[in-house]
Amino acid sequence: MDECTQHDIDAWFSNGTTTRQHANNFLYWAIRQRLVRNITLPLPTSRTSPLASEDEHLNTLRALLLHDTLPAAHRAIGLMLVLFGQPLSRIVQLRTDQLRDGAEGLQVSFGSNWLNVPEPAAAVIRVHLTARPGLNTAANPSSQLLFPGFMPGRPMHVYAVANILRAIGIRPLAARSRAWLQMVREAPPSVLASALGISAATAMRYAERAGTDYLAYASIAKR
């Protein structure tokens, strides 16, 4: 079971019926027992999930960039949600080596590619990097988690993060759906799947939820 990867999990859930979510309890147990590592499970989804409007999308970006009381960690997580359509459960699991800052600016890796983080979002993430929370305990000072929590070796709790974002008017699922709608206007889901480290089936499902007809991309590719 230690050979199971995130790609395997994404593909298994995406290619089956919603009843496969009944396996979550077993998989959560396997994660706690360290039988599998670096795995996050998809939250239950619906094809009628909400979609943020363009105005809401812009207001969300503005809030995350300019909010003067929200901690930089939560602003950074929110920006990765809005810019790259990543689920919160995966963002909080990121490690510091999945970020690099060089001549090409700040970049993040979710899959097989390094993706540029646009300014001024990159500036917010750099602020977070200079003072990551949760490192002031004796067991956690050298954590490689990008978003360490207050429990040694554990990241920030996804539901706590989601609640904080909702408290300032950000709807995580709606924001992620809008992010996918923006991205699939620029690249086919199959390309996004590789760049964002998810299965092609999952990318197509997200694209469909965001209101995109994947078959249109397939027909263009065949020409």
Secondary structure as UniProt FT lines:
FT   TURN            2..3
FT   HELIX           6..14
FT   HELIX           18..23
FT   HELIX           24..32
FT   TURN            33..34
FT   TURN            47..48
FT   HELIX           54..66
FT   HELIX           72..84
FT   HELIX           88..91
FT   TURN            92..93
FT   HELIX           96..98
FT   STRAND          99..102
FT   TURN            103..104
FT   STRAND          105..109
FT   STRAND          114..116
FT   TURN            119..120
FT   HELIX           121..130
FT   TURN            133..134
FT   TURN            138..139
FT   TURN            141..142
FT   TURN            152..153
FT   HELIX           158..167
FT   TURN            168..169
FT   HELIX           172..183
FT   TURN            184..186
FT   HELIX           189..196
FT   HELIX           200..209
FT   TURN            210..211
FT   HELIX           214..222
//
